Amino acid sequence: MTIRVVIADDQELVRSGFSMILDAQPDITVVADVGDGAAAVAAVREHQPEVTLLDIRMPTMDGIEAARRICAESTSRVIMLTTFDQDDYVYEALYAGASGFLLKDVRRDDLVHAVRVVAAGDSLLAPSVTRQIISDITGRHRSGPPRLAATPDARLDVLTTRERETLHLLGRGLANAEIAQTLVVSEHTVKTHVSNVLTKLGLRDRTQAVICAYETGLITVGEN
């Protein structure tokens, strides 16, 4: 299967560089590279790529709004391009549906790996890194998405006890093998629980599951 990619960045050198690297792979094809968020949304509508790379800051429409529209309108999975010094935007991008982040100075091999990982349906960030970012930002971000609930809310009522435990462990940053060890079940069983959690809560991936664990109060900021 060929992974189709759309790249959106207002810096032409970034777009062309990423395009050259990805197009050189036998299983990846860049179907469009554009310079702003509105053009990115249009390109996704036209080409239906598996993965879209979005710069956070772009003219006409920024990457956050573009990610929100792309994730709402298509099955394309979004990777945000960032320098990671834009902390105020990271949580908003995740909340909009982004599956992870790449630094603009990413190494060639890491760029290719990231596209393949996200296309396969996984989160780009390791669970522990995701937890660290969200914990940091939600601990001091006082505007934008809703604040964390004091206690778990009714959204979690659709989950079984085991599924709620799985979501809690996802929120703590545990990988499937660690969750399996903690719950004393097989990794296959954990994958089933994770899939059920995502389906029942209407979440796109593990990254959004971590966000949900915080938002619903199942995990509190600073919890180990």
C-alpha positions in Angstrom: 0.0 0.0 0.0 1.3 3.4 -0.9 1.0 6.1 1.8 -0.3 9.4 0.3 0.9 12.5 2.0 0.0 16.2 1.8 2.6 18.7 3.2 1.6 22.2 4.2 4.2 24.8 5.3 4.7 28.4 4.3 8.4 27.8 4.0 9.1 26.5 0.5 12.5 25.0 1.5 10.8 22.9 4.2 8.1 21.7 1.9 10.5 20.8 -0.9 13.0 19.1 1.5 10.3 17.0 3.1 8.8 16.1 -0.3 12.2 14.9 -1.7 12.8 12.7 1.4 9.3 11.2 1.4 9.0 10.7 -2.4 12.3 8.8 -2.4 10.6 6.0 -0.3 9.0 3.2 -2.3 5.8 3.2 -0.1 5.3 6.9 0.2 4.0 9.5 -2.3 3.6 13.2 -1.8 0.4 14.1 -3.6 0.5 17.8 -2.8 2.6 20.5 -1.1 1.0 23.8 -0.3 1.8 27.0 1.6 -1.2 27.7 3.9 -3.9 26.0 5.9 -6.8 26.7 3.6 -4.9 25.1 0.7 -4.1 22.1 2.9 -7.8 21.6 3.6 -8.5 21.8 -0.1 -5.7 19.4 -1.0 -6.9 16.8 1.6 -10.4 17.1 0.1 -9.1 16.5 -3.3 -6.5 13.8 -2.7 -7.7 12.0 0.5 -4.2 11.3 1.8 -3.5 9.0 4.6 -1.2 11.5 6.3 -1.1 15.3 6.4 1.9 17.3 7.6 0.8 20.8 8.9 2.9 23.7 10.1 1.4 25.2 13.2 1.8 28.8 12.0 0.7 29.6 8.4 -1.0 32.4 6.6 -4.7 32.5 5.6 -5.5 29.6 8.0 -3.2 28.3 10.7 -2.3 24.7 11.3 -4.6 24.3 14.3 -7.8 25.3 12.4 -6.6 23.3 9.4 -6.1 20.2 11.6 -9.5 20.7 13.1 -11.2 20.8 9.7 -9.2 18.0 8.2 -9.8 15.6 11.2 -13.5 16.4 11.1 -13.9 16.0 7.4 -11.6 13.1 6.5 -9.7 10.1 7.8 -6.4 11.7 7.1 -4.1 11.6 10.2 -2.3 14.9 11.0 1.2 15.5 12.1 2.0 19.0 13.3 5.3 20.6 12.3 6.6 22.6 15.2 9.7 23.9 17.1 8.2 22.9 20.4 8.7 26.4 21.8 5.1 27.1 20.9 3.8 25.5 24.0 0.5 27.3 24.0 -0.4 25.6 20.7 0.6 22.0 21.5 -2.5 21.1 23.5 -4.8 22.9 21.1 -3.3 20.9 18.2 -3.8 17.6 20.0 -7.4 18.7 21.0 -8.0 19.5 17.3 -7.2 15.9 16.4 -3.5 15.9 15.6 -1.8 12.5 16.1 1.6 14.0 17.0 4.4 16.4 16.3 7.6 16.6 14.4 10.4 19.2 14.9 11.2 21.0 11.6 14.8 19.9 11.9 13.8 16.3 12.2 16.2 13.7 10.8 15.5 12.0 7.5 14.9 8.6 9.0 12.7 9.9 11.8 10.5 11.8 9.3 10.0 8.6 7.2 9.4 6.6 10.3 6.9 9.1 11.7 4.8 9.1 8.5 4.7 5.3 8.5 3.8 5.0 12.2 0.9 7.5 11.9 -0.4 6.0 8.7 -0.6 2.7 10.5 -2.9 4.3 13.1 -0.5 4.8 15.9 0.4 8.0 17.8 3.6 9.6 16.8 4.6 10.5 20.3 5.5 7.8 22.8 2.8 7.6 25.5 5.2 8.8 28.2 6.1 11.9 26.2 2.5 12.6 25.4 1.6 12.5 29.1 4.5 14.8 29.9 3.4 17.4 27.4 -0.2 17.3 28.3 0.5 17.4 32.0 2.7 20.4 31.6 0.3 22.3 29.4 -2.9 21.5 31.1 -1.3 22.4 34.4 -0.9 26.1 33.4 -3.0 26.6 30.3 -6.0 28.7 31.4 -7.8 29.4 28.1 -8.9 27.5 25.1 -10.2 23.9 25.6 -12.2 23.0 28.7 -10.4 22.7 32.0 -10.0 19.3 33.7 -13.0 17.9 35.6 -12.6 17.5 39.3 -14.0 13.9 39.2 -14.5 11.5 36.3 -17.6 12.5 34.3 -20.5 10.7 32.7 -18.6 10.1 29.4 -16.8 7.2 31.1 -20.0 5.4 32.0 -20.0 3.6 28.6 -16.7 1.9 29.6 -16.5 -1.4 31.4 -14.3 -1.5 34.6 -11.5 -3.0 32.6 -11.7 -0.5 29.9 -11.7 2.4 32.4 -8.6 0.9 34.0 -7.0 0.7 30.5 -7.8 4.3 29.9 -6.3 5.3 33.2 -3.1 3.5 32.4 -3.0 5.0 29.0 -3.2 8.4 30.7 -0.3 7.5 32.9 1.8 7.0 29.8 2.0 3.2 29.8 2.6 1.2 26.6 0.6 -1.9 25.8 3.2 -4.3 27.3 3.2 -2.3 30.6 -0.6 -2.2 30.7 -0.7 -6.0 30.2 1.8 -6.5 33.0 -0.2 -4.2 35.3 -3.6 -5.8 34.6 -2.1 -9.3 34.3 -3.6 -10.0 30.9 -2.1 -10.6 27.4 -1.1 -7.8 25.1 -3.8 -9.0 22.7 -6.4 -8.4 25.4 -4.9 -4.9 26.0 -5.2 -4.1 22.3 -8.8 -5.1 22.4 -9.5 -2.9 25.4 -7.7 0.0 23.8 -9.7 -0.4 20.6 -13.0 -0.5 22.6 -12.0 2.6 24.5 -11.3 4.5 21.3 -14.6 3.3 19.7 -16.9 3.9 22.6 -15.5 7.4 23.3 -15.2 8.4 19.7 -11.5 9.0 19.9 -9.1 8.8 16.9 -6.0 7.4 18.6 -4.0 6.9 21.8 -3.0 10.6 22.0 -6.7 11.6 22.2 -7.2 8.9 24.8 -4.6 10.5 27.0 -6.3 13.8 26.6 -9.6 12.3 27.5 -8.2 10.7 30.6 -7.1 14.2 31.8 -10.2 16.0 30.7 -12.6 13.6 32.4 -10.6 13.7 35.7 -9.7 10.1 35.4 -6.1 11.3 35.6 -5.1 14.4 37.6 -2.2 16.7 36.6 1.0 15.6 38.3 -0.2 12.0 39.0 2.5 9.4 38.7 
